[in-house]
Amino acid sequence: MKPLNYLYSTLLFFLLVTIGACSNDDNQVQDKEVPLPIKNDFLGKYPVAQIKSFHSYSNGIQQIDFIDHEKNEASIWYVNDSWKMTSTEINDIGQLPMKVKKAFSDSEFGDAQVIDICKTEREEIEQPLYMLHFQYKWKDVEKVEHYVFINCDGMFLTTLTWTPNSQRWFVGLPKDHFDFIAKKYAGAQIRGYINNAGEHEYFIFHQNIIKYVFFRGENTTDYGFWKETRYELDKSVQIPQNVLNVLNRLHPDFSYTNIYYIESDQGNAYWFVDKNDKNELGYCIGANT
């Protein structure tokens, strides 16, 4: 019986070793799998990170999934060995920069219970973008999904009450978008990007105002390439008399709480909104009406 016991023990040993090796292969990446330029850049950015997996796609995009020094799950993307984007799922609001935490706590949502936080860093945009997701009351509706976007210096950019598309779906942003913004809004700081219901939306800081620039297409030759740019005006701003005449004639009983200016290749317009209305009723009047 001894030879059989020995053979059984030997087979069991090799089986366990094989299973262990397979498990390690599933959770670890061999150094030789990551191209040297990417490995060097990654280690420079995250010297103590734990790499979970590496993927190389046929379109030249390469992705590393990893755990950062604060035990957050993250992914980094390269295009042809050049860094493009990093997305980090932040575990705890306490990990946020102090200015981001203050901007959120000072907002109307300061007492909200945050569900998850995502930090997005992009090659083309200097400021990291933080997205805080939570449920909060909106008008008469309880527990509406909210998504707040804040820069690392505490600049509060916008709030959505619907879910934007995942940042991870958009690794490389179109160069024509940046060229257009640089030409039309000289000196503007691009503060962030999201994909909003299929449209490309950029947050820019221009002439001390946060503006929202929307694109439908990715190339200047695309039909409807630039859709519009929106930004809020101070309520004390002087509205052209021709615009007020039209508003008062068509909607004499309407009272607005906010005024927005909309630029587009179809012509510019003023958008008057009543934020106190449960549906935020508003009217758009052309600037040259």
N, C-alpha and C positions, 0 to 999 in steps of 0.2 A: 504493500500500500504506500510505502514511502515515495516511490517514483511518481505515483499518481498525484499525491499531495504536493510534491515539488513542482510537477508540471502545472497543476492547478494554480499554485501560488505564483508561478512565473507568468502564466497567462493573465492572471488578475493584475499583477504589477504592471505589465505592459499595457493592459487595457486602461488602467487608471492614468498612466503616464500619457497615453494617447488622448484620453478625454481632457486631461489638464492642458495639453498642448493645444488642442482645438479650442478650449475655452480661452486660453491666452491669445490665440490668433484672432478670436472674435473681439477682444477688448483692447488689444494693443497693436500698434503699427511698428513694423520694423523700420529702422532708420533708412535702409536702402530704398524703401518705397517712396519717400519724400525727396523730390529733386533738391539738389544742394542749394541753389539760389533761394528756393522757398524755405528750406530748413533754416538757413542762416538768417533770413529776414524774420521768420517766425520766432526763433530763439532770441533774437534781438528785442522783439516786442514783448514776448512772454517767456522769460528765461526759466521760470519754475512751473510752467504749465504741463499738464498731463495730456498727451495726445491720445484721443480715443480712436479716430479713424481718419483715413486720407482717401480722397476720391479725385480722379482725373477724368474729365469729360471730353467728348470729342470736339466740342466747340472752343477748346482752349481754356476752359474754366477749371480751376483746381480748388478743392475744398478740404479744410482740416477742421474736424470737430474736436474740441478739447475742453478740459476743465481748468479754469484760471486759478490764480493764487488765492481767491476768496471763495473757492468751491462753486463758482457759477459755471453753468454750461454755456459754451460759446462756440461759434463757428467763424472761420476766417476764409475769405475767398481771394484767389489770385487769378489774373487773366494773363496767360503767357508768361508766367513766373513773376508778374508784377502785382503787388497788393492792391486790392480794390475796396474791400469792405470787411468789417467785423461786426457781428451781431452777438450780443451778450444778454442772456436771461438772468437778471439780477434777483438774487434770492430774498433780499431784505431791504426795506426802505432805508434802513440805517446805513447801507453801503453807498447811498447817493451822496454826491458832493453837497456841502452845506448850503450853497446858493440854490441848488435845485430843490432841496427839502424845504427851504424857506419860501421859495416861490410857490410851492404847492400848498404848504401850511397856511400861507397868507391869502390863498385864493378862496373862493366860495366853497371849494371842495375839501377844505383842510381837515374836516372830521371824517372823510370817507375812508373805508377799509379797502386798501389797495389789493387787487387780486394778483396782478403780475406787472413786472417792469421790464422793459427792453431798452437796451442802449445800442444805438447804431452809429458806427464810425465809417466814414467814406473818404476815399482818396481825394475826391474833388471838393469836399466841404470841410472847412476848418474846424467847426464846432461839432462835438458829439451831440447826438439828438436822443433825449430820453422820452420814452412813451410810458405813461402810467395808466393802467387799465383798472377800472373799478365800476361799481354800480351806484347810481345816485338818482335822486328824484329829479324829474324834468317836467316842469309845469305841473299837471295833475297826475302824472304817471309815476308810479313808484318803481324803483330798481331798473332804471334805464342804463344800458351800457354806455360808459363814457371812456374816452381816450384823450388824455391830455399830453401835449408835446411841449417840452421845456429844454432849452440849451443848458450847457454845463455852467454858464455864467449867470443863470437864473432868469434868462429872458423867456417869458411865457408867450408861446407862439399861437396856439389855438387849442380848441376843444371840439371833438367830434362826438356826436351821439349815435354814431353808427360805426361799424367795424371797417377800418381800412384794410387794403390788401397787405399781406405779409411783406415786410421789408426784404426778407430772404429771397423773394422771387425776382428781385431787381438788383443784380450785382453791379453791372456796368451801366451808367447813365449816359444818355445820348449827348455827344459833344455839342450838337447844334443847339440844345437847350441852353447850355452855358454861354455859348457865343451870342445867342439872342439876348439873354439877360444882360450880359456885359455891354452890349451895344445900346440896348434900349434904356437900361437903368445904370448908367455909368457910375462907378463907385459903390454899387450895392454890395452888401455882404450876403452871400447865400447861406442861410442858417439851417436849412434842412430840406429833406425831400420825403414825400409819401406818395403812394399810388392810391388815389381817392376815387373809388368806384370806376376804375379803369382809366382815369385821367392822371397824367403826371402833374403833381402839385409841388411847387417849390415855395418855401418861406424865405423871403428876402427882407433885409433891413435897408431901406433906401430913404434918404432925406428924413431920418428920424421917425420913419413910419414902417410898421410891418406890413408887407404886401404879399399877396398870394397869387402866384403866377401859374396858370393852367395851360398845359399842352395836351392836344389829342394825338398828334403825330410825333414821330421821332426825328424826322429829317425835314429840312426847310422846304423840300419839294412836296411833302405830304399835304393833301388837302386838309384844311383846318389845322395846320401845324400848331400855331399859337391860338388858343381859344380866347382867353381873357386874363386880365389882371384885376384883382379886387383889393380894396383897402378901405378902412373906416376913416371917416372925416370927423373932426370935432363938431359937435352940434352947433357951436357958435359960428361955424364957417358961413360966409356969405354965399347963398345959393343964387344963381342967375335968375332974374325976374321972369324970364320966359319959361323956365322950368317950374317955378312956383305957380305961375298962372295956369299952367296945364294941370298941375297937381290939384290946385284948389277948384278948378272947373270940373274935373272928372271925379274927384273924391273930396268934396267940400267938408265932410265930417271926419275925415281921417286925421288922427294924431300919431305922429311918429316919435320913437324914442332914440333911434339910431339912423345915421346917414352913411351910406357907402358909395364909393365912386368905382365905376366899372369901365375899364379900358378894353377895347377890342377892335379888330380890323373892320367890324361892322359899324363902328361909331361908339363914342363914349356916352355914359349915362349915369344918372344919379338913382340910387336905390334907397327908398325910404321904408323903414321897417318899424313895426310896433312890437317890441319885445315883450310887452305885457299881454299881448294876444296869445291864446293857447296854441295857435298855429303859426305865430309870428308873421302875421299878415304884412305884406309889403307891396309897394308899387315901384316900377322902374320907369323913369322918364328920361328920354334922350336929351343929351346936353344941347343939341341944336334943334330941338323941337320947336 
